[in-house]
Amino acid sequence: MTGISPGLPRRLGRYLAERFPLAQFVPLISLFTFSSAAYSRLARGAPGFAPWPTFAVGAVTAIVLFFLLRVLDEHKDEDIDRRYRPELPVPRGLITLAELRVVAWVAAITALVLNALVAPRMLLLLVPALVWATGMTKEFFVRDWLRDHPTAYLLSHMAIMPLIDLYTTGLDWFAERSRAPHALVLFLAVTFWNGILIEVGRKIRAPGEEREGVVTYTAAWGLGRAPAIWIFVLALSAVTACVAARATTTATITTPLLILLAAGCAVPAVRFLRSPERGRAIEIASGVWPFVTYLTLGSVPWLFHALGSR
């Protein structure tokens, strides 16, 4: 194929190890997918779980969607990466954007075919996510304005998260032609807050960690304001998760747990406010908290219900 040089599988493996490590993302995204479908099931008060073939296709599709976002980012940030981050795989020539496009198309078509074969209705819920992702690639045709307004950039790009979540929860209610649970909007809101938390958390830097050409929220908002906003978003996610937990009838257990874990995740940001030395701990906490919320809202309550029904 045009634009593809020999040894693509080997080079793709190296690219994935650096930019989309499968050993990390496959289990995490699969857990996210399971928890989403499980939460929907519990919120509807329906027994059992979504058919396992449907879930398997949904997990593969979610992984593909996140991979597509990674590839779209490579295209969107091409000029910045070549100028300021030449050590990354694409700028240094490990793999080309043309090759990534081929891989992305193959992955996307595979996901679409699997959905068409196993759960064709789910194709309808893929459309919003794919359309929004396409808009993100073009930066909604207002690239310069968005890059001058980091808050608008953040909000517009993180809107993709609840759209993906709409698909993963739909593996339960939509695939079975049922009405969406009333609490679904709360679960989608948690996903939106978590997406913002991850994005802000990975771009909080101490003064010595700032790098020319790399946009960070500490540079855009200030050393005090950025971690304060991060803590505020964490609180929003925690409160929303506590309210969402009521739909699973496990709120008496999960609410104290969520509050305790949120307080623990906030510690690195509080320390950063006092002494902005390193932002790495906030980035780690940004990844831990979503794992906690999805596990607490979906997987664990579903397990309790499944064991209790035996």
Secondary structure, 3 states (H helix, E strand, C coil): CCCCCCCHHHHHHHHHHHHCCHHHHHHHHHHHHHHHHHHHHHHHCCCCCCCHHHHHHHHHHHHHHHHHHHHHHHHHCHHHHHHHCCCCCCCCCCCCHHHHHHHHHHHHHHHHHHHHHHCCCHHHHHHHHHHHHHHHHCHHHCHHHHHHCHHHHHHHHHCHHHHHHHHHHHCCCCCCCCCCCCCHHHHHHHHHHHHHHHHHHCCCCCHHHCCCCCCCHHHHHCCCHHHHHHHHHHHHHHHHHHHHHHHHCCHHHHHHHHHHHHHHHHHHHHHHHHCCCCCHHHHHHHHHHHHHHHHHHHHHHHHHHHHHCC
